[in-house]
């Protein structure tokens, strides 16, 4: 059976590997397809697809599914909508993503100022790590704080400096989920609720969220996921059945920023069958 990974990040957002290296890693793992889903960004897709073409010349087949992970606001929570099989050159989508990046940049500058006022040696330039076209997220802050010795772990960085409860955190402007869903669908893609159990909602709250988004055009839900435990997957599978949503799966690979999560296999036991991508293709009429 062939396996895939429909939730992968590169250093175009908060991953640590370039799109080329992400493609190489996926190929080395024997995956048949990956979706590059950087945060509010599609800049790495062409690079990953070019890398896949070079792999094909060597007899290695790897499909790059064009994707994106859009942050949206739900009851003052940051939720994530994956766009899979998008036209990553769609003008309206790119305009909206550019606005989201501008909002993110403004937030980052304010957070840098807050941390500087607390005596921390940090600049916006520090967060780029020599990559000028990356989308800076809180993961970049955590990486810098760790490198400078202010914290001993990424978890400590978030707990002390980056969590929404800290005095240094600055909330940015988010688009509404309905807007993210509409943009994805108008760009020819399939909107999918990412990691539905990570939003600090109880079971009824998750059901309410999925019901709302389904009414706004959501088409899929991330069912197989690295951080699922116990009956988590069964719960999400039932949601998919109840709301007639397509199921997807992803590791949420970030390279060294999430060192316990490997592409394709998550924490070691993740297996996402190619059949899920075939059903996405069918939904698009491929």
C-alpha positions, 0 to 999 in steps of 0.5 A: 500500500502507498502512503501519503502526508497531507500536512507538511511545512517547509522553511517558507513558514515555520518548518526548518527544511527547504521545499527541496529537502522536504521533497527529498525526505518524503521520497526517502520515506517512500511516500507517494504524495505530500501536500505542502501546506505552509502557513498563509503562504504558497511560496514553496509549492513551485520549488517542491514541484520542481524537486519532484520533477527531478526525482521523477527523472531518477525514477522516483515518483512523488506527487506534490499536492499544492496546499496552504494552511490559513489561520482564521478566527473562531471565538477568539481562537486561532483555528486552521483551515487547510486548502488542498489541491488549490490553484496556488497561482489564484490571484484572489487567494494570493491577495488575501494571503498577502494581507494575512502576512502583512498582519502577521508581520505587524504582530511580530514587530509588536511582540519583538518590541514587547520582548525587547522591553523585557530585556531580551536580545531580539530583532525581527531580522534575528527571526529570519535565520538567514531566510529572507522570504520566510513567514515568521511565526511564533515558532521562529521566536521560540527557536531564537529564544532557545538559541540565545539561552533564554529557555531550555526548550521550545515548550518553555519558550511558549509557556513563558513568552509566547502563549496567549496568556503572557504579557508579550503576546500580541493577537493579530487580525485573522480572517473569518473561517467562512472567508478562508473556506470561500477563498480555498474553494474559489481557488479550486481547492478543498477546505479541510479543518486541520487538527480539530482537537487542538483548539481547547474545545470540549467534545460539544464545542468541536461538534459545534465548530464542525457544524458551523464550518460545514454550513459554510462550505467545509469539505474535509476534516483532518482525521489521521494526525500525529497528536491523536491519542486514545479514541481521538481518531474514532471521534473525528471519523464519526464527525466526518461521517455525521457531517459528510466530510472527506477525511484527510491525514497529516503529520504536521511535519516541521523538521527540527522545530518539531523533532519528535514528528517525522514526515509520513509517520508522525511519532512513528506509527502514523500511516495515511493511505493514498486512498484518502487523496484519491477521494479528494481527487474524485471530489474535484472531478479528477 
